[in-house]
Amino acid sequence: MREHSTYLTSVDWSADSKYIRSTDGAQELLYFNIPEFKQDKFGKSNTVDTVWATNTAKFGWHVQGIHHSDEDYTHINAVCGD
């Protein structure tokens, strides 16, 4: 995943295996379309109704509200949801 600017912190697969989303140490959340084998720059909106097989990303809609507004995103080390 050369699109990330630093080390990966999580990788999640969609239940249908069409997307992966990944986060990195710079707090980037990126989406990749597996059938096209490329980054989907509109992945956040294109995957709104996607069911995720794993939920380990500490950024995104599924964890909205867990971070305080004055936080630098290092206070939460891991998440896991279903």
PyMOL Python script that loads the backbone (N, CA, C, O; Angstrom):
from pymol import cmd

cmd.read_pdbstr("""\
ATOM      1  N   MET A   1       0.844  -1.177   0.000  1.00  0.00           N
ATOM      2  CA  MET A   1       0.000   0.000   0.000  1.00  0.00           C
ATOM      3  C   MET A   1       0.886   1.236   0.000  1.00  0.00           C
ATOM      4  O   MET A   1       1.116   1.856   1.039  1.00  0.00           O
ATOM      5  N   ARG A   2       1.360   1.569  -1.136  1.00  0.00           N
ATOM      6  CA  ARG A   2       2.262   2.703  -1.275  1.00  0.00           C
ATOM      7  C   ARG A   2       1.578   4.044  -1.098  1.00  0.00           C
ATOM      8  O   ARG A   2       2.252   5.065  -0.965  1.00  0.00           O
ATOM      9  N   GLU A   3       0.263   4.062  -1.093  1.00  0.00           N
ATOM     10  CA  GLU A   3      -0.469   5.321  -0.960  1.00  0.00           C
ATOM     11  C   GLU A   3      -0.371   5.902   0.443  1.00  0.00           C
ATOM     12  O   GLU A   3      -0.550   7.106   0.624  1.00  0.00           O
ATOM     13  N   HIS A   4      -0.093   5.077   1.429  1.00  0.00           N
ATOM     14  CA  HIS A   4       0.057   5.569   2.798  1.00  0.00           C
ATOM     15  C   HIS A   4       1.398   6.288   2.940  1.00  0.00           C
ATOM     16  O   HIS A   4       2.380   5.941   2.284  1.00  0.00           O
ATOM     17  N   SER A   5       1.417   7.290   3.805  1.00  0.00           N
ATOM     18  CA  SER A   5       2.640   8.064   3.992  1.00  0.00           C
ATOM     19  C   SER A   5       3.522   7.531   5.125  1.00  0.00           C
ATOM     20  O   SER A   5       4.659   7.975   5.286  1.00  0.00           O
ATOM     21  N   THR A   6       3.000   6.582   5.908  1.00  0.00           N
ATOM     22  CA  THR A   6       3.761   6.035   7.027  1.00  0.00           C
ATOM     23  C   THR A   6       3.273   4.610   7.317  1.00  0.00           C
ATOM     24  O   THR A   6       2.550   4.032   6.506  1.00  0.00           O
ATOM     25  N   TYR A   7       3.653   4.051   8.439  1.00  0.00           N
ATOM     26  CA  TYR A   7       3.353   2.660   8.790  1.00  0.00           C
ATOM     27  C   TYR A   7       1.850   2.422   8.972  1.00  0.00           C
ATOM     28  O   TYR A   7       1.121   3.320   9.391  1.00  0.00           O
ATOM     29  N   LEU A   8       1.400   1.219   8.658  1.00  0.00           N
ATOM     30  CA  LEU A   8      -0.003   0.843   8.814  1.00  0.00           C
ATOM     31  C   LEU A   8      -0.315   0.529  10.274  1.00  0.00           C
ATOM     32  O   LEU A   8       0.506  -0.042  10.992  1.00  0.00           O
ATOM     33  N   THR A   9      -1.516   0.912  10.694  1.00  0.00           N
ATOM     34  CA  THR A   9      -1.970   0.582  12.043  1.00  0.00           C
ATOM     35  C   THR A   9      -3.162  -0.366  12.031  1.00  0.00           C
ATOM     36  O   THR A   9      -3.430  -1.019  13.040  1.00  0.00           O
ATOM     37  N   SER A  10      -3.883  -0.459  10.917  1.00  0.00           N
ATOM     38  CA  SER A  10      -4.988  -1.413  10.815  1.00  0.00           C
ATOM     39  C   SER A  10      -5.353  -1.649   9.356  1.00  0.00           C
ATOM     40  O   SER A  10      -5.121  -0.806   8.490  1.00  0.00           O
ATOM     41  N   VAL A  11      -5.928  -2.821   9.111  1.00  0.00           N
ATOM     42  CA  VAL A  11      -6.462  -3.174   7.792  1.00  0.00           C
ATOM     43  C   VAL A  11      -7.766  -3.922   8.023  1.00  0.00           C
ATOM     44  O   VAL A  11      -7.800  -4.890   8.782  1.00  0.00           O
ATOM     45  N   ASP A  12      -8.836  -3.481   7.377  1.00  0.00           N
ATOM     46  CA  ASP A  12     -10.147  -4.130   7.480  1.00  0.00           C
ATOM     47  C   ASP A  12     -10.633  -4.546   6.099  1.00  0.00           C
ATOM     48  O   ASP A  12     -10.448  -3.825   5.118  1.00  0.00           O
ATOM     49  N   TRP A  13     -11.258  -5.720   6.036  1.00  0.00           N
ATOM     50  CA  TRP A  13     -11.857  -6.244   4.812  1.00  0.00           C
ATOM     51  C   TRP A  13     -13.367  -6.078   4.860  1.00  0.00           C
ATOM     52  O   TRP A  13     -13.988  -6.236   5.911  1.00  0.00           O
ATOM     53  N   SER A  14     -13.951  -5.758   3.709  1.00  0.00           N
ATOM     54  CA  SER A  14     -15.410  -5.768   3.612  1.00  0.00           C
ATOM     55  C   SER A  14     -15.876  -7.213   3.583  1.00  0.00           C
ATOM     56  O   SER A  14     -15.135  -8.104   3.168  1.00  0.00           O
ATOM     57  N   ALA A  15     -17.102  -7.444   4.024  1.00  0.00           N
ATOM     58  CA  ALA A  15     -17.639  -8.809   4.081  1.00  0.00           C
ATOM     59  C   ALA A  15     -17.705  -9.457   2.693  1.00  0.00           C
ATOM     60  O   ALA A  15     -17.585 -10.676   2.574  1.00  0.00           O
ATOM     61  N   ASP A  16     -17.896  -8.651   1.650  1.00  0.00           N
ATOM     62  CA  ASP A  16     -17.959  -9.192   0.285  1.00  0.00           C
ATOM     63  C   ASP A  16     -16.583  -9.228  -0.398  1.00  0.00           C
ATOM     64  O   ASP A  16     -16.481  -9.600  -1.567  1.00  0.00           O
ATOM     65  N   SER A  17     -15.536  -8.843   0.328  1.00  0.00           N
ATOM     66  CA  SER A  17     -14.146  -8.845  -0.162  1.00  0.00           C
ATOM     67  C   SER A  17     -13.901  -7.907  -1.339  1.00  0.00           C
ATOM     68  O   SER A  17     -12.948  -8.100  -2.093  1.00  0.00           O
ATOM     69  N   LYS A  18     -14.752  -6.890  -1.505  1.00  0.00           N
ATOM     70  CA  LYS A  18     -14.566  -5.933  -2.596  1.00  0.00           C
ATOM     71  C   LYS A  18     -13.755  -4.710  -2.177  1.00  0.00           C
ATOM     72  O   LYS A  18     -13.224  -3.997  -3.028  1.00  0.00           O
ATOM     73  N   TYR A  19     -13.658  -4.466  -0.879  1.00  0.00           N
ATOM     74  CA  TYR A  19     -12.922  -3.303  -0.374  1.00  0.00           C
ATOM     75  C   TYR A  19     -12.047  -3.679   0.801  1.00  0.00           C
ATOM     76  O   TYR A  19     -12.346  -4.607   1.554  1.00  0.00           O
ATOM     77  N   ILE A  20     -10.966  -2.943   0.941  1.00  0.00           N
ATOM     78  CA  ILE A  20     -10.253  -2.915   2.208  1.00  0.00           C
ATOM     79  C   ILE A  20     -10.103  -1.453   2.594  1.00  0.00           C
ATOM     80  O   ILE A  20     -10.048  -0.570   1.738  1.00  0.00           O
ATOM     81  N   ARG A  21     -10.041  -1.217   3.889  1.00  0.00           N
ATOM     82  CA  ARG A  21      -9.745   0.124   4.389  1.00  0.00           C
ATOM     83  C   ARG A  21      -8.566  -0.030   5.338  1.00  0.00           C
ATOM     84  O   ARG A  21      -8.442  -1.030   6.045  1.00  0.00           O
ATOM     85  N   SER A  22      -7.719   0.967   5.340  1.00  0.00           N
ATOM     86  CA  SER A  22      -6.530   0.884   6.179  1.00  0.00           C
ATOM     87  C   SER A  22      -6.225   2.242   6.783  1.00  0.00           C
ATOM     88  O   SER A  22      -6.522   3.288   6.205  1.00  0.00           O
ATOM     89  N   THR A  23      -5.625   2.194   7.958  1.00  0.00           N
ATOM     90  CA  THR A  23      -5.214   3.419   8.643  1.00  0.00           C
ATOM     91  C   THR A  23      -3.711   3.358   8.875  1.00  0.00           C
ATOM     92  O   THR A  23      -3.097   2.291   8.850  1.00  0.00           O
ATOM     93  N   ASP A  24      -3.135   4.542   9.104  1.00  0.00           N
ATOM     94  CA  ASP A  24      -1.692   4.582   9.331  1.00  0.00           C
ATOM     95  C   ASP A  24      -1.342   5.508  10.482  1.00  0.00           C
ATOM     96  O   ASP A  24      -2.219   6.124  11.088  1.00  0.00           O
ATOM     97  N   GLY A  25      -0.061   5.599  10.776  1.00  0.00           N
ATOM     98  CA  GLY A  25       0.419   6.400  11.888  1.00  0.00           C
ATOM     99  C   GLY A  25       0.197   7.885  11.731  1.00  0.00           C
ATOM    100  O   GLY A  25       0.311   8.623  12.710  1.00  0.00           O
ATOM    101  N   ALA A  26      -0.116   8.350  10.537  1.00  0.00           N
ATOM    102  CA  ALA A  26      -0.406   9.761  10.286  1.00  0.00           C
ATOM    103  C   ALA A  26      -1.909  10.046  10.339  1.00  0.00           C
ATOM    104  O   ALA A  26      -2.351  11.109   9.902  1.00  0.00           O
ATOM    105  N   GLN A  27      -2.685   9.119  10.863  1.00  0.00           N
ATOM    106  CA  GLN A  27      -4.131   9.214  10.990  1.00  0.00           C
ATOM    107  C   GLN A  27      -4.848   9.317   9.639  1.00  0.00           C
ATOM    108  O   GLN A  27      -5.885   9.970   9.529  1.00  0.00           O
ATOM    109  N   GLU A  28      -4.290   8.670   8.621  1.00  0.00           N
ATOM    110  CA  GLU A  28      -4.969   8.593   7.330  1.00  0.00           C
ATOM    111  C   GLU A  28      -5.859   7.356   7.322  1.00  0.00           C
ATOM    112  O   GLU A  28      -5.478   6.303   7.833  1.00  0.00           O
ATOM    113  N   LEU A  29      -7.033   7.489   6.745  1.00  0.00           N
ATOM    114  CA  LEU A  29      -7.942   6.369   6.516  1.00  0.00           C
ATOM    115  C   LEU A  29      -8.134   6.281   5.011  1.00  0.00           C
ATOM    116  O   LEU A  29      -8.735   7.169   4.406  1.00  0.00           O
ATOM    117  N   LEU A  30      -7.626   5.216   4.406  1.00  0.00           N
ATOM    118  CA  LEU A  30      -7.700   5.050   2.958  1.00  0.00           C
ATOM    119  C   LEU A  30      -8.507   3.813   2.608  1.00  0.00           C
ATOM    120  O   LEU A  30      -8.554   2.848   3.370  1.00  0.00           O
ATOM    121  N   TYR A  31      -9.142   3.856   1.446  1.00  0.00           N
ATOM    122  CA  TYR A  31      -9.967   2.758   0.950  1.00  0.00           C
ATOM    123  C   TYR A  31      -9.396   2.261  -0.364  1.00  0.00           C
ATOM    124  O   TYR A  31      -8.895   3.042  -1.174  1.00  0.00           O
ATOM    125  N   PHE A  32      -9.478   0.939  -0.570  1.00  0.00           N
ATOM    126  CA  PHE A  32      -8.961   0.328  -1.788  1.00  0.00           C
ATOM    127  C   PHE A  32     -10.011  -0.598  -2.368  1.00  0.00           C
ATOM    128  O   PHE A  32     -10.604  -1.406  -1.653  1.00  0.00           O
ATOM    129  N   ASN A  33     -10.240  -0.477  -3.682  1.00  0.00           N
ATOM    130  CA  ASN A  33     -11.169  -1.309  -4.413  1.00  0.00           C
ATOM    131  C   ASN A  33     -10.401  -2.540  -4.885  1.00  0.00           C
ATOM    132  O   ASN A  33      -9.502  -2.426  -5.718  1.00  0.00           O
ATOM    133  N   ILE A  34     -10.742  -3.697  -4.366  1.00  0.00           N
ATOM    134  CA  ILE A  34      -9.986  -4.908  -4.657  1.00  0.00           C
ATOM    135  C   ILE A  34     -10.162  -5.379  -6.114  1.00  0.00           C
ATOM    136  O   ILE A  34      -9.162  -5.708  -6.753  1.00  0.00           O
ATOM    137  N   PRO A  35     -11.387  -5.427  -6.667  1.00  0.00           N
ATOM    138  CA  PRO A  35     -11.500  -5.874  -8.065  1.00  0.00           C
ATOM    139  C   PRO A  35     -10.709  -5.004  -9.046  1.00  0.00           C
ATOM    140  O   PRO A  35     -10.176  -5.511 -10.033  1.00  0.00           O
ATOM    141  N   GLU A  36     -10.631  -3.702  -8.780  1.00  0.00           N
ATOM    142  CA  GLU A  36      -9.884  -2.796  -9.659  1.00  0.00           C
ATOM    143  C   GLU A  36      -8.421  -2.670  -9.244  1.00  0.00           C
ATOM    144  O   GLU A  36      -7.615  -2.103  -9.982  1.00  0.00           O
ATOM    145  N   PHE A  37      -8.073  -3.193  -8.071  1.00  0.00           N
ATOM    146  CA  PHE A  37      -6.719  -3.183  -7.535  1.00  0.00           C
ATOM    147  C   PHE A  37      -6.133  -1.774  -7.488  1.00  0.00           C
ATOM    148  O   PHE A  37      -5.007  -1.536  -7.926  1.00  0.00           O
ATOM    149  N   LYS A  38      -6.943  -0.823  -6.933  1.00  0.00           N
ATOM    150  CA  LYS A  38      -6.449   0.545  -6.803  1.00  0.00           C
ATOM    151  C   LYS A  38      -7.159   1.259  -5.659  1.00  0.00           C
ATOM    152  O   LYS A  38      -8.208   0.826  -5.182  1.00  0.00           O
ATOM    153  N   GLN A  39      -6.559   2.359  -5.238  1.00  0.00           N
ATOM    154  CA  GLN A  39      -7.153   3.164  -4.177  1.00  0.00           C
ATOM    155  C   GLN A  39      -8.430   3.812  -4.685  1.00  0.00           C
ATOM    156  O   GLN A  39      -8.494   4.271  -5.826  1.00  0.00           O
ATOM    157  N   ASP A  40      -9.447   3.846  -3.830  1.00  0.00           N
ATOM    158  CA  ASP A  40     -10.701   4.526  -4.136  1.00  0.00           C
ATOM    159  C   ASP A  40     -10.720   5.818  -3.329  1.00  0.00           C
ATOM    160  O   ASP A  40     -10.985   5.800  -2.128  1.00  0.00           O
ATOM    161  N   LYS A  41     -10.441   6.930  -3.984  1.00  0.00           N
ATOM    162  CA  LYS A  41     -10.375   8.221  -3.289  1.00  0.00           C
ATOM    163  C   LYS A  41     -11.731   8.665  -2.761  1.00  0.00           C
ATOM    164  O   LYS A  41     -11.804   9.565  -1.924  1.00  0.00           O
ATOM    165  N   PHE A  42     -12.800   8.050  -3.237  1.00  0.00           N
ATOM    166  CA  PHE A  42     -14.143   8.340  -2.751  1.00  0.00           C
ATOM    167  C   PHE A  42     -14.680   7.187  -1.918  1.00  0.00           C
ATOM    168  O   PHE A  42     -15.891   7.044  -1.749  1.00  0.00           O
ATOM    169  N   GLY A  43     -13.779   6.371  -1.401  1.00  0.00           N
ATOM    170  CA  GLY A  43     -14.152   5.183  -0.650  1.00  0.00           C
ATOM    171  C   GLY A  43     -15.016   5.458   0.563  1.00  0.00           C
ATOM    172  O   GLY A  43     -15.892   4.659   0.895  1.00  0.00           O
ATOM    173  N   LYS A  44     -14.783   6.571   1.227  1.00  0.00           N
ATOM    174  CA  LYS A  44     -15.580   6.889   2.417  1.00  0.00           C
ATOM    175  C   LYS A  44     -17.061   6.986   2.053  1.00  0.00           C
ATOM    176  O   LYS A  44     -17.908   6.466   2.779  1.00  0.00           O
ATOM    177  N   SER A  45     -17.380   7.641   0.947  1.00  0.00           N
ATOM    178  CA  SER A  45     -18.784   7.751   0.539  1.00  0.00           C
ATOM    179  C   SER A  45     -19.242   6.520  -0.245  1.00  0.00           C
ATOM    180  O   SER A  45     -20.418   6.160  -0.179  1.00  0.00           O
ATOM    181  N   ASN A  46     -18.353   5.873  -0.975  1.00  0.00           N
ATOM    182  CA  ASN A  46     -18.720   4.692  -1.756  1.00  0.00           C
ATOM    183  C   ASN A  46     -18.976   3.463  -0.892  1.00  0.00           C
ATOM    184  O   ASN A  46     -19.576   2.498  -1.364  1.00  0.00           O
ATOM    185  N   THR A  47     -18.536   3.480   0.357  1.00  0.00           N
ATOM    186  CA  THR A  47     -18.696   2.306   1.221  1.00  0.00           C
ATOM    187  C   THR A  47     -19.642   2.563   2.394  1.00  0.00           C
ATOM    188  O   THR A  47     -19.598   1.839   3.389  1.00  0.00           O
ATOM    189  N   VAL A  48     -20.478   3.564   2.292  1.00  0.00           N
ATOM    190  CA  VAL A  48     -21.390   3.907   3.387  1.00  0.00           C
ATOM    191  C   VAL A  48     -22.246   2.711   3.806  1.00  0.00           C
ATOM    192  O   VAL A  48     -22.433   2.483   5.002  1.00  0.00           O
ATOM    193  N   ASP A  49     -22.760   1.954   2.860  1.00  0.00           N
ATOM    194  CA  ASP A  49     -23.631   0.818   3.169  1.00  0.00           C
ATOM    195  C   ASP A  49     -22.882  -0.514   3.212  1.00  0.00           C
ATOM    196  O   ASP A  49     -23.505  -1.574   3.273  1.00  0.00           O
ATOM    197  N   THR A  50     -21.573  -0.467   3.179  1.00  0.00           N
ATOM    198  CA  THR A  50     -20.764  -1.689   3.170  1.00  0.00           C
ATOM    199  C   THR A  50     -20.759  -2.343   4.548  1.00  0.00           C
ATOM    200  O   THR A  50     -20.626  -1.672   5.572  1.00  0.00           O
ATOM    201  N   VAL A  51     -20.903  -3.646   4.552  1.00  0.00           N
ATOM    202  CA  VAL A  51     -20.759  -4.429   5.787  1.00  0.00           C
ATOM    203  C   VAL A  51     -19.297  -4.841   5.861  1.00  0.00           C
ATOM    204  O   VAL A  51     -18.757  -5.422   4.919  1.00  0.00           O
ATOM    205  N   TRP A  52     -18.665  -4.538   6.982  1.00  0.00           N
ATOM    206  CA  TRP A  52     -17.250  -4.846   7.153  1.00  0.00           C
ATOM    207  C   TRP A  52     -17.092  -6.127   7.957  1.00  0.00           C
ATOM    208  O   TRP A  52     -17.715  -6.297   9.005  1.00  0.00           O
ATOM    209  N   ALA A  53     -16.252  -7.025   7.458  1.00  0.00           N
ATOM    210  CA  ALA A  53     -15.984  -8.287   8.150  1.00  0.00           C
ATOM    211  C   ALA A  53     -15.163  -8.045   9.404  1.00  0.00           C
ATOM    212  O   ALA A  53     -15.291  -8.771  10.390  1.00  0.00           O
ATOM    213  N   THR A  54     -14.313  -7.015   9.362  1.00  0.00           N
ATOM    214  CA  THR A  54     -13.517  -6.624  10.525  1.00  0.00           C
ATOM    215  C   THR A  54     -13.679  -5.136  10.748  1.00  0.00           C
ATOM    216  O   THR A  54     -13.936  -4.389   9.804  1.00  0.00           O
ATOM    217  N   ASN A  55     -13.534  -4.701  11.978  1.00  0.00           N
ATOM    218  CA  ASN A  55     -13.645  -3.283  12.339  1.00  0.00           C
ATOM    219  C   ASN A  55     -12.542  -2.927  13.319  1.00  0.00           C
ATOM    220  O   ASN A  55     -12.769  -2.859  14.526  1.00  0.00           O
ATOM    221  N   THR A  56     -11.352  -2.701  12.795  1.00  0.00           N
ATOM    222  CA  THR A  56     -10.219  -2.385  13.656  1.00  0.00           C
ATOM    223  C   THR A  56      -9.695  -0.966  13.473  1.00  0.00           C
ATOM    224  O   THR A  56      -8.820  -0.535  14.225  1.00  0.00           O
ATOM    225  N   ALA A  57     -10.207  -0.236  12.496  1.00  0.00           N
ATOM    226  CA  ALA A  57      -9.753   1.137  12.251  1.00  0.00           C
ATOM    227  C   ALA A  57     -10.220   2.045  13.382  1.00  0.00           C
ATOM    228  O   ALA A  57     -11.391   2.019  13.761  1.00  0.00           O
ATOM    229  N   LYS A  58      -9.306   2.846  13.918  1.00  0.00           N
ATOM    230  CA  LYS A  58      -9.702   3.749  15.002  1.00  0.00           C
ATOM    231  C   LYS A  58     -10.132   5.111  14.492  1.00  0.00           C
ATOM    232  O   LYS A  58     -10.270   6.048  15.278  1.00  0.00           O
ATOM    233  N   PHE A  59     -10.346   5.238  13.184  1.00  0.00           N
ATOM    234  CA  PHE A  59     -10.906   6.439  12.570  1.00  0.00           C
ATOM    235  C   PHE A  59     -12.046   6.008  11.675  1.00  0.00           C
ATOM    236  O   PHE A  59     -11.983   4.929  11.086  1.00  0.00           O
ATOM    237  N   GLY A  60     -13.084   6.812  11.552  1.00  0.00           N
ATOM    238  CA  GLY A  60     -14.187   6.511  10.655  1.00  0.00           C
ATOM    239  C   GLY A  60     -15.537   6.587  11.351  1.00  0.00           C
ATOM    240  O   GLY A  60     -15.626   6.834  12.554  1.00  0.00           O
ATOM    241  N   TRP A  61     -16.596   6.367  10.557  1.00  0.00           N
ATOM    242  CA  TRP A  61     -17.965   6.485  11.068  1.00  0.00           C
ATOM    243  C   TRP A  61     -18.260   5.497  12.184  1.00  0.00           C
ATOM    244  O   TRP A  61     -18.997   5.819  13.116  1.00  0.00           O
ATOM    245  N   HIS A  62     -17.696   4.298  12.102  1.00  0.00           N
ATOM    246  CA  HIS A  62     -18.018   3.249  13.071  1.00  0.00           C
ATOM    247  C   HIS A  62     -17.469   3.541  14.469  1.00  0.00           C
ATOM    248  O   HIS A  62     -17.873   2.887  15.430  1.00  0.00           O
ATOM    249  N   VAL A  63     -16.568   4.499  14.603  1.00  0.00           N
ATOM    250  CA  VAL A  63     -16.021   4.859  15.921  1.00  0.00           C
ATOM    251  C   VAL A  63     -16.265   6.335  16.235  1.00  0.00           C
ATOM    252  O   VAL A  63     -15.589   6.915  17.085  1.00  0.00           O
ATOM    253  N   GLN A  64     -17.211   6.922  15.560  1.00  0.00           N
ATOM    254  CA  GLN A  64     -17.525   8.333  15.781  1.00  0.00           C
ATOM    255  C   GLN A  64     -17.888   8.568  17.243  1.00  0.00           C
ATOM    256  O   GLN A  64     -18.742   7.880  17.804  1.00  0.00           O
ATOM    257  N   GLY A  65     -17.235   9.536  17.842  1.00  0.00           N
ATOM    258  CA  GLY A  65     -17.530   9.901  19.219  1.00  0.00           C
ATOM    259  C   GLY A  65     -16.566   9.348  20.250  1.00  0.00           C
ATOM    260  O   GLY A  65     -16.647   9.728  21.418  1.00  0.00           O
ATOM    261  N   ILE A  66     -15.642   8.451  19.856  1.00  0.00           N
ATOM    262  CA  ILE A  66     -14.723   7.910  20.856  1.00  0.00           C
ATOM    263  C   ILE A  66     -13.524   8.824  21.097  1.00  0.00           C
ATOM    264  O   ILE A  66     -12.835   8.684  22.107  1.00  0.00           O
ATOM    265  N   HIS A  67     -13.271   9.748  20.188  1.00  0.00           N
ATOM    266  CA  HIS A  67     -12.137  10.662  20.332  1.00  0.00           C
ATOM    267  C   HIS A  67     -12.617  12.013  20.842  1.00  0.00           C
ATOM    268  O   HIS A  67     -13.648  12.515  20.395  1.00  0.00           O
ATOM    269  N   HIS A  68     -11.882  12.597  21.765  1.00  0.00           N
ATOM    270  CA  HIS A  68     -12.178  13.953  22.237  1.00  0.00           C
ATOM    271  C   HIS A  68     -11.649  14.960  21.222  1.00  0.00           C
ATOM    272  O   HIS A  68     -10.691  14.674  20.504  1.00  0.00           O
ATOM    273  N   SER A  69     -12.261  16.120  21.161  1.00  0.00           N
ATOM    274  CA  SER A  69     -11.867  17.122  20.169  1.00  0.00           C
ATOM    275  C   SER A  69     -10.445  17.638  20.371  1.00  0.00           C
ATOM    276  O   SER A  69      -9.820  18.093  19.413  1.00  0.00           O
ATOM    277  N   ASP A  70      -9.924  17.578  21.581  1.00  0.00           N
ATOM    278  CA  ASP A  70      -8.566  18.072  21.841  1.00  0.00           C
ATOM    279  C   ASP A  70      -7.527  16.947  21.862  1.00  0.00           C
ATOM    280  O   ASP A  70      -6.409  17.151  22.334  1.00  0.00           O
ATOM    281  N   GLU A  71      -7.877  15.789  21.368  1.00  0.00           N
ATOM    282  CA  GLU A  71      -7.008  14.615  21.394  1.00  0.00           C
ATOM    283  C   GLU A  71      -6.161  14.535  20.127  1.00  0.00           C
ATOM    284  O   GLU A  71      -6.578  15.009  19.070  1.00  0.00           O
ATOM    285  N   ASP A  72      -4.985  13.942  20.228  1.00  0.00           N
ATOM    286  CA  ASP A  72      -4.120  13.765  19.065  1.00  0.00           C
ATOM    287  C   ASP A  72      -4.204  12.354  18.477  1.00  0.00           C
ATOM    288  O   ASP A  72      -3.327  11.953  17.711  1.00  0.00           O
ATOM    289  N   TYR A  73      -5.226  11.614  18.818  1.00  0.00           N
ATOM    290  CA  TYR A  73      -5.506  10.263  18.299  1.00  0.00           C
ATOM    291  C   TYR A  73      -4.552   9.188  18.803  1.00  0.00           C
ATOM    292  O   TYR A  73      -4.560   8.075  18.277  1.00  0.00           O
ATOM    293  N   THR A  74      -3.735   9.484  19.803  1.00  0.00           N
ATOM    294  CA  THR A  74      -2.851   8.461  20.353  1.00  0.00           C
ATOM    295  C   THR A  74      -3.401   7.872  21.642  1.00  0.00           C
ATOM    296  O   THR A  74      -2.798   6.955  22.200  1.00  0.00           O
ATOM    297  N   HIS A  75      -4.516   8.368  22.123  1.00  0.00           N
ATOM    298  CA  HIS A  75      -5.079   7.907  23.386  1.00  0.00           C
ATOM    299  C   HIS A  75      -5.788   6.554  23.262  1.00  0.00           C
ATOM    300  O   HIS A  75      -5.899   5.812  24.239  1.00  0.00           O
ATOM    301  N   ILE A  76      -6.258   6.247  22.075  1.00  0.00           N
ATOM    302  CA  ILE A  76      -6.922   4.962  21.839  1.00  0.00           C
ATOM    303  C   ILE A  76      -5.983   4.137  20.961  1.00  0.00           C
ATOM    304  O   ILE A  76      -5.661   4.526  19.839  1.00  0.00           O
ATOM    305  N   ASN A  77      -5.556   3.014  21.480  1.00  0.00           N
ATOM    306  CA  ASN A  77      -4.573   2.190  20.786  1.00  0.00           C
ATOM    307  C   ASN A  77      -5.185   1.157  19.848  1.00  0.00           C
ATOM    308  O   ASN A  77      -4.557   0.764  18.865  1.00  0.00           O
ATOM    309  N   ALA A  78      -6.395   0.717  20.141  1.00  0.00           N
ATOM    310  CA  ALA A  78      -7.001  -0.317  19.304  1.00  0.00           C
ATOM    311  C   ALA A  78      -8.517  -0.308  19.486  1.00  0.00           C
ATOM    312  O   ALA A  78      -9.028   0.095  20.531  1.00  0.00           O
ATOM    313  N   VAL A  79      -9.220  -0.754  18.462  1.00  0.00           N
ATOM    314  CA  VAL A  79     -10.661  -0.959  18.524  1.00  0.00           C
ATOM    315  C   VAL A  79     -10.965  -2.293  17.859  1.00  0.00           C
ATOM    316  O   VAL A  79     -10.211  -2.769  17.010  1.00  0.00           O
ATOM    317  N   CYS A  80     -12.063  -2.876  18.254  1.00  0.00           N
ATOM    318  CA  CYS A  80     -12.514  -4.109  17.624  1.00  0.00           C
ATOM    319  C   CYS A  80     -14.035  -4.152  17.736  1.00  0.00           C
ATOM    320  O   CYS A  80     -14.581  -4.117  18.839  1.00  0.00           O
ATOM    321  N   GLY A  81     -14.703  -4.228  16.618  1.00  0.00           N
ATOM    322  CA  GLY A  81     -16.153  -4.224  16.636  1.00  0.00           C
ATOM    323  C   GLY A  81     -16.713  -5.293  15.713  1.00  0.00           C
ATOM    324  O   GLY A  81     -15.984  -5.919  14.943  1.00  0.00           O
ATOM    325  N   ASP A  82     -18.010  -5.486  15.805  1.00  0.00           N
ATOM    326  CA  ASP A  82     -18.640  -6.449  14.909  1.00  0.00           C
ATOM    327  C   ASP A  82     -19.703  -5.803  14.102  1.00  0.00           C
ATOM    328  O   ASP A  82     -20.347  -6.463  13.286  1.00  0.00           O
TER     329      ASP A  82
END
""", "prot")
cmd.dss("prot")
cmd.show_as("cartoon", "prot")
cmd.util.cbc("prot")
cmd.orient("prot")
